[in-house]
Amino acid sequence: MNNIKIFNITKGLEIATSSLVADSFFLRLKGLLGTKTFPKGGALIIKPCFSVHTIGMAYAIDVLFVNEQNTIIKVVESLQPGRLASCRGSAYVVELPAGTADTTGTTCGHLLSFILE
């Protein structure tokens, strides 16, 4: 993971302390496949992206679909293994450990910010 922190500006709190950016074909293709766990505070930013799957994964994830203005336009909480999710108008996706959206109160309409440290 890189030292990219993700903030929910609307709520005024940090939702991820360490993120990986998947912005090439191969990184987007691999995503979280092959990982056994998703550490608390971690995130995967997939761009461009409007559709994700959890086929072959061992755990559930929260998925934030985000538009070009960094506004969350759809939240899928606890997407279970073997499932698909998509959202028209999404520029990129933020994948988080299951429960993160609920714990942080992150929902549609919230604005995200990213800080590289």
C-alpha positions in Angstrom: 0.0 0.0 0.0 1.1 3.6 -0.6 0.8 6.4 1.8 -2.3 7.9 0.2 -4.9 8.9 2.8 -8.5 9.2 1.9 -10.7 11.7 3.6 -14.5 12.1 3.6 -14.5 15.9 3.4 -18.3 16.0 4.1 -18.0 14.2 7.4 -14.5 15.6 8.2 -12.8 12.3 8.9 -10.3 9.9 7.5 -11.7 6.7 5.9 -8.4 5.1 4.8 -4.8 5.5 6.1 -3.0 3.6 3.3 -4.2 3.1 -0.2 -3.0 1.4 -3.4 -3.9 2.9 -6.8 -4.8 0.4 -9.6 -4.6 2.6 -12.7 -3.0 0.2 -15.2 -4.7 -2.7 -17.1 -2.9 -5.3 -15.1 -3.3 -3.7 -11.7 -7.1 -3.1 -12.3 -7.4 -6.7 -13.5 -5.7 -8.2 -10.4 -7.3 -5.8 -7.9 -7.6 -7.6 -4.5 -7.5 -11.1 -6.0 -5.1 -13.4 -4.2 -5.3 -11.5 -0.9 -6.4 -13.3 2.2 -7.5 -10.2 4.2 -8.1 -6.5 3.8 -6.4 -4.6 6.6 -8.4 -2.0 8.5 -7.5 1.4 7.2 -6.5 0.0 3.8 -8.1 0.9 0.4 -7.8 0.1 -3.2 -8.5 3.0 -5.7 -9.4 1.6 -9.1 -9.4 4.1 -12.0 -11.0 4.3 -14.4 -13.8 2.0 -13.1 -17.6 1.7 -13.2 -17.9 -2.0 -12.4 -16.3 -4.4 -9.9 -16.5 -8.1 -9.0 -15.6 -10.2 -6.0 -15.3 -13.5 -7.9 -12.5 -15.5 -6.4 -12.2 -13.3 -3.3 -12.2 -14.7 0.2 -13.9 -11.8 2.0 -16.6 -9.0 1.6 -15.7 -5.4 0.8 -17.4 -2.0 0.8 -17.4 -0.3 -2.6 -17.6 3.5 -3.2 -18.5 4.5 -6.8 -17.2 8.1 -7.3 -17.7 10.6 -10.1 -15.1 13.0 -11.7 -15.9 15.6 -9.0 -14.9 13.2 -6.3 -18.5 12.8 -5.1 -19.7 9.4 -4.0 -22.6 8.4 -6.3 -23.2 4.9 -5.0 -22.2 2.9 -2.0 -22.3 -0.9 -1.9 -21.8 -2.2 1.6 -20.4 -5.7 2.3 -20.3 -6.9 -1.3 -19.9 -10.6 -0.7 -17.5 -12.9 -2.6 -18.8 -14.0 -6.0 -20.8 -10.9 -6.6 -20.9 -8.0 -9.1 -21.6 -4.3 -8.7 -21.7 -1.4 -11.1 -22.7 2.3 -11.4 -23.2 4.4 -14.5 -21.3 7.7 -14.3 -18.6 6.4 -12.0 -15.1 7.6 -12.8 -13.4 5.5 -10.3 -14.0 3.1 -7.4 -12.7 3.0 -3.8 -12.7 -0.5 -2.3 -12.6 -0.6 1.5 -12.7 -3.3 4.2 -16.4 -4.4 4.8 -18.0 -2.2 7.4 -15.9 0.9 6.8 -18.8 2.9 5.1 -21.1 2.1 8.0 -18.5 2.8 10.7 -17.5 6.2 9.2 -21.1 7.2 8.1 -19.8 7.5 4.5 -22.7 7.6 2.0 -23.9 9.0 -1.4 -23.3 12.7 -1.9 -20.2 12.9 0.3 -17.0 14.5 -1.1 -13.7 12.6 -1.0 -10.2 14.1 -0.9 -6.8 12.3 -1.3 -3.5 13.2 0.4 -0.2 11.7 -0.7 2.2 11.4 2.2 
